[in-house]
Structure formats: C-alpha cells, structure tokens
Amino acid sequence: MVGFSAMADKIKLPYPVLLVGVGIIVGFFPSMPKIELDPEIVFLIFLPPMLYDSAFNISFQGFKTHFSTIGGMSIALVFLTTTGIAVLAHYLIPGMTWPLSFTLGAILSATDAVAAMGITKGLNLPHHITTILEGESLINDASGLIAYRLAVAAVSGTALVIWKAGLEFLVLLIGGVVVGVLLGKLLELVLKLVKNNSTVAISFTLLMPFVAYLLAEELHVSGVIAVVIIGMQISRFTKKIFPEKTKEQSRSIWEIIVFLLNGLIFILIGLEFPYVIKNIQHQEIWPLIGYSFLICLVALVIRMARIFLQRIRLEKSFLKSKGRITEDSLLDWKSCLIIGWSGMRGIVSLATAIALPMTLSDGTPFPQRDTIIFIAVAAVLITIVIQGLTLPLLVKSLNIKQSPHSDSFI
C-alpha cells in the first residue's frame, strides 16, 4: 500500500484508483488466502478515526456558512438516493422485493469522503467545495446507517411505521450529539490538566474517537454523530490551549494514521471483489454488473439534480432573505458540477453490505444476500474508478482555482 501510494504520485494517478486496482489483482492470485472483513471491526477501526480527523480539520466557519447545503446533501439526499435506487432495483432486478430493494438503496445511499478527498487531494479545489464534501460525509454516514437498519428490519418482517422511523432517526441523532458533547467536555477538562505533557495529551485525543463511538453504539444512539461532535469540539479547544510543539506532534501522528487507514481501505475494497464473484453464478455476473452501472447512473443523476436545485433555492432565498442568507453560501454551477461528480461510494457501503445477516429470525437464508453484496461492491468499484479517473479531468477542464478569499480551515 505504501509503495503503490508513492507510485501514484509519480504517475499522476489518483491513489484510490491505483490501490483498488492493485487489490483486485492481488485478490485473484491463486495462493492468496481469503481475507474476510468483520463489519463490526471495520466500523470500529476505520470509521471513528477518519470521521474524527475530518471533523477536527473542517472549517467550522465554512461548515456554518454551508450548513443548509450540507444538511440537504447528508440527510435529504441520502433518503432520496435510497428511494431512487430501490425503485430501479425493484423493477429491474428479478426477485428484488421492496424491502430488499430499499436495503440495497440504503447500502449505496451515503457517499464516502475518503474516496472523494483522496482523489481531489492536490487539485487545489476551493475551500467551500472541500468543506461541503467533508461536511456531507460527516453526517450522511449516520443517515445511511439508519436507513440500512430500518430496511434490514423490514426484510425480517418488521412493519415499517413512518412516524416511528422518524422518531428513531431523531433519537439516534440527538443521542449522538449528547454523547459527543458530554465526552467533549470531559476531554477538555482532562486536556487542561495534561496539556504540557504532549505524549499523554495526544494519547487521549487518539483514544477518544473509539471511546465515543463504542459508548454511543452501546447506548443505541449514533456513534458517527458522537465522533463528529467531539472532533469539532476538540478542534477548537486544542488549537487554543495546546503548545505549538504538541500541535505539530499531533498533526504528524494523525497524518500517518489517516494515510495508512486510507490506503488500507482501498486495498481491502479491491481484495473483496474476487471473493464476491465466487458466490455468483457465471451467467449472472455480466447482468449484475450492468445493473450496478445503471444504479450508479441513477444515484449520480439524483445527486446532480439535488445540488443544482439547492443552488436555485439558495439564490431565491438570498434575494428574499435581506441578510439572513449570505453571499458566501451561494454556489456557482462549476462548484455544483464538481460536488455532484464527487459522490463516490466506499468502505461504509462495503461494510454494510457484508454485514447483512446470513439468516432471518426464523432461520431461513437472507434472500438475495449474495446478489446485494455483489452489486454493492461493483457499484463501489465503478464510482471509485470511473469518477475517480474523470474527476481530475473535469476540474482541469472547468479551470477551477482556489480563491484567495475562500474561507480557510481552522
């Protein structure tokens, strides 16, 4: 992973694309042992530190400025995408009942910032674009996981009641916020006491994402939101009280951790594809790949429509608001196009697909499990490779440059 990441810089190829390709090739080696991903371990090892790092480094002022766009992309868009994919899958794929179709839609509903930011790294995009992409990913994982839970429950025979689902969504979000705030306050008190001991202080910041995620999940609220909240809290706090030496040490350690986790994510995504194929009959592979392309196309169209409608809504609100909507929150069409094209899927979609239960509560096999997993993995690969290869070309063709007046990161 380290070697090919370095090679990607030399050959000017987005490293997520190269690492996924390497993972696929290595996975087909006859002597390669099967690597089974435990979804719970994937969520615990990869999700908390990646979310924490993004929340820690995101522009807080930029997040507030673009909160309307971020909220619409990370909540409304997730459920729109789930529904759009579900409708397509139900009428296109044989044997896909509505609950199974919504399960597939929920798995592929949330975009992955690791893929998007890995590919856009070095493109010098304006800060407002990176802020919106990172802000979206901080919340949309929670929305996607909630939709996934409800869909899987429906497959198992649990009746879906809209008001109960909405209430559960609010409880999970609010509960995650409460856990994040309380743990953030606790960590602030601890860091005040040990701020001059850089080793201890950094150790606490490294451990807290995992503690927050585990505690929130144990309390049956959103671990994703808890990690995001604590990351944003500690970002503002540590930059005020940490000595410069501690800041530099912390930044260096986190850069290495994020680099290693990023690379491993894409290697693992590639490695899973050869094993997924083995569970599918040969005559079904090409039709399922075709379905995967259509699903990616539908998800992309919905995303593009949502971001351009958001642009129109913001402009109308700006003209009527008399100061409540700032000019900085408006989006130009080039920004909308880049944000729309950056909707790649990644490790969360892969993990939730693999996390599908083997059997239902009555002991019968989970219907269409292998088909759903294959389509999910194929869709992840399609978005990373196709959008990953074309996104730098799109940015270059649009001649987007970073504005000197853009909101800067904290």
N, C-alpha and C positions, 0 to 999 in steps of 0.2 A: 504493500500500500504506500509506504513512504517513498520507495523507488519510483513507482509509476506516477505519484503526485508530482515529484520533481520533473519527471519526463514530460508531463502535461504542460508545464510551464515552458519547456524548451520547444515543444512542437506547436504551441499556441492552441491547445485543445482544452476545452473545459474539463477539469479533472473529474467531476462526477461522471461524465460520459465515458471517459477512458477507464475509470475504475469499475464501472458497471460492466463494460465490455470484457475487461480482464476477469472479473468474477464469473461471467458466463462461460468464458473459455476454460478457466481452471475447473469449473464445476463439471465440465464434460470429460475431464481426464478420467480414464478408466480406474486408476488407482486412488482417486480422490475419495476419502471417506465421507460419508454423508454427514452434513452439518445441520442439525435440527435446531431451529430457533424456538426458544421458550418465550412466548409473547410477554409473559409477566416480567421476565428478566430484561427483555428488550425495552419495555416501557420504563422499567426502573433504572437501567443503566444508561440508556441513551436520552430519554425524554427530559428528565429533570435538569441535567447539566446544560443541554442545548437550549432549553427554554429559559433557564436562569441566565445564561450568558447573553441571549438575545434581549431579555428584559433589562439586564444590567446595562447594556450598551446602547439601548434605543434612546433616541432623543425624546425626552419627556415633554418638552415644549412642542415638538413635532407631533407626538402622539396625541396631545390635546388638540392641536390645530386640525388634525385629520381624523379626529375621533369618529365623526359621522361616517366617513368613508370606511374606516377600519371596522366599525361596528356593523355596517351593512355587508361588507365583504366576509366577515368572520362569523356572522350569525345567519342573516337572511340568505346570503348566497349559499351557505352550506346546506340549508334545507331546500332551497330551490334546486341545487345540483342533485341532491338526494332524490328529489321527486322526478326531475328530468331523466336521470339515469334509470330510475325504477320503471317509468312509463316505457322507455325504449326497451329495456330488458324483458319486461312482461310480454310485450307484443312481438319481440324479435327472437328471443331465445326459447327454444322448446323446453317445457317443464318448469319455467320460472313463474311461480305463483307470486301474488302481490307481496306477501311477507318476505319471500326470498329476494324479489326484485328490490325492495326497499333496503334489505340487508346489503346487497351489492352496492346500491346507491350510497348508503351511509359509509361503507368502507372507502369509497373513492370520492367522498364529498369534500374532504379537507385537503388543502394544498400543503406542500412541505417547504418550509422556508430554508431548510438545509440545502435542498437541491437548488432552489431559486438563488439564494445568496452565494452558494458555491459557484454557480455559473455566471452570475453578474459581478462577482469579485474581479476587480481590475478593469471594469468597464467604465468606471468613474461616472456612475449614474447620479443624478441629483439626489440630495438627501431626502426630499419628500417622497420619492419613489421607494427608496430602501426602507424608509420609516413605515410607509403603508404596507409593504410586503412583510416586514418583520412583525409589525403590529397585528396584521391579519393572522399570521401564523401563531401568535401568542394566545389567541382566543379561539381560532377555528378548530384546533385540535379538541378542545373541550366540547364544542358544539357537535363535531363529528362523532366523538366517542359516545355522547349522549344519544344521538340518533341511532348509532350502532346498537346500543343496549336495548333500546325500545324495539328495534327491528328484530333482533335475535329473540327477544321475549315473545314477539308476535308469532315468529316461526314455531316457537314451543307451545303455542296455543293460548297465550295470554292476550285477552282482548285489549285493544288499544283505545283508550279513552282520551280524547284530545285535551280536556281540561286537566286531567291527572298528569298527562305527559308534560303539559306546560308548567304545572306546579312542580313536578320533579326537576325540570330544567332549571327553574328559578332557585330551588333548594340547593341543587348542586353548585350553581354559580355563586350564590350568596354565601353558602357554606365554605366554598373555596376561598372567597375573599376574606371571610372572617378568620379562617385558619392562617392565611398568608399574613394578614395584618398583625395578629397576635404573635405569631412566631417572629415576624419582622421586628416588632417592639422588643421582644425578648432578646433577639440577636443584637439589637442596638445597645441594650444595657450591657451585654456581655462584651461587645467590642469596645465599649468605652473603657472597660476595666483592663483590657489586654491590648489596647491599640499600639503600645510601644513594643510589644513582643510580636514581631511580624510573623514568625512561624505559627504561633498559636492563633493569631487573628486570621491568617489566611486559611488555616485548617478549619476553623469554624465556618468561613464562607464556602469552603469546598463541601463540607458535610451538610450544610443546611438545605440545599435543594432536595437531597434524598430524604432527609427527615421530614420536610414539609410535604413532599409527595406521598410518602408512606403514611404519615399521620392523617392527611386529608382522605386518602383512599380507605384507611381503616375506619374513619368516621362516615364513610359513604357520601363524601362530597367530592368536588372536582380537585384532584391533585394537580392538574395542569394549571388551573387558575391560582391555586395556592402558591405554586412555584413562581408564576409570573408576578404576582403581587409582591412577594418577598424580594424578588430580584429588583423590581423597580424601587422599592423602599430602600434597600441596602445600597443601591447605586448612588442615590442622592446623599445618603448618610456617610458612606465611607469616603467619598470624594471631599467631604468637609473635614473629617477628623483624622484620616489616615496620613501618616508622614509620607513624603514623596517616595522614599525608599520602599515602603510597604506597598504603595500603589504600583510601582514598577515590578516588584516581585510577583504580586498578584496577577498583573496583566500578563506577564510572561508565562506563568503557570497555566492560566486559563487558555492562552493561545495554543499551548501544546496540547492540552486536554481536548479542546474543541477540534483541533486539526486531526488528532488521532481518531476521535469519535466520528467525525465527518467521513474520513476515508473508510473506516470500517463499515459504516452504514452502507455505502455504495458497493463495496466488495460483497457484503452479505446479500444485498438485493440481487446482484448478479449471480451469486452462488446458488440462490434458491431456485432459479429458473429451470436448470436441468432436472432437479428433483421433482418439480411440479409437473413437468412434461410426462414423467414416468407414470403418473396416476391418470393420464388421459389417453383414451384410445386414439390410435394414429389418424384415423379418418376424421376425428373431431378436432384435431389441432388447428388446421387452417380456418375452418368456420369460426372457431372460438377466437382466433387472432383477428379475424375480420370483425367480429362483434366488439372486440376490445378497441379497434380503431374507431368504430362508429361511436362507442361510448366516450372515448376521448374527444371526438369531434363535438358531440352534444355538450359535454362539460365545458369545452372551450367556448362554444357559441353562447351558452348561458352566462359564462363569466364575462365575456366581452360585452354582452347586452347589459349586464348588471352594472359594470363600471362606466359605460357610456351613459346609461340612464342616470347614474349617480352624478355624473358631470353636469347633465342638463338640470337635474334637481338642485344642485348646489348653485348654479348660475341664477336660476329663478329665485332661490331663497336669498341670494346675495343682493339682488335688485330690490327685494321687498323687505329685507331684514333691517335696514337702516343701522348697520353696525354690528348686529348680532352674528352675522357670518362674515369672517374676514376674507380679504382678497387672497391671503396666503393659502386658504383651504381649497381654492378653486383648482381644477385640473385642466390642463390643455389636452388636446386629442393625442399628442405624441405620448404623454405620460400614461393616458388611458390604454393605449395600444401596448406599451411595454408592460404595464401591470397585468393586463389581460393575458398576454402571452407568457407571463411568468408563472402561470398556475400549474406547476408540476406536482406530481404525487410522489410519495417517498416512503420512509420507514414506518410511519404510523399506519398507512394503508396496508403495507405488507404485514405488519404485526397483527392488526385487527383481523385480516383475512385468515392468517394462520391460527388465530385464537378462536375461530369458530369451533364449537363443541363437536366431538366425534359423534355423539348420540344425543337424542332428545330426552326429556324427562321420563318418557315411557320406555326407554331403551332402544328405540328404533334409530337407525342411522340418520344423521343430519342430512336432509335432502340437498342434492346438487352441491355438496361441500367442495368436491374437487373442481367442479366447473367454476364456482365462485372464486376459489383461490387462484386458479389458472388465469381467469380474466383479470383479477386484481393485479397479479404480478405482471402480466403482459401490459396492462394499462400503465403501471408504474414505469416499466421499461420504455414504453412508447413515448411517454411525456418527457422522461429524462433525456432520451437520445434525440428525438426529433426536435422538441422545443429547446433542449439544451444546445444542440448544434446550430439552430437557426436564431436563437435569441441574440447572441453577439452580432450576427449579421444584420438583424433588424435594428439594433441600437446604432450600429455604424451607418446604416442607410438613412436613418432618421436624423443623424447628426446631432444627437442629444449630448449636451455638455453640462457639466456641473456648474450651477450658478454660484457666483461668489456671495450672493445674498441669501442662499438657501439656509434653512435652519440647520445648525450644526449639532453634532452629537455631544452629549454631556461628557 
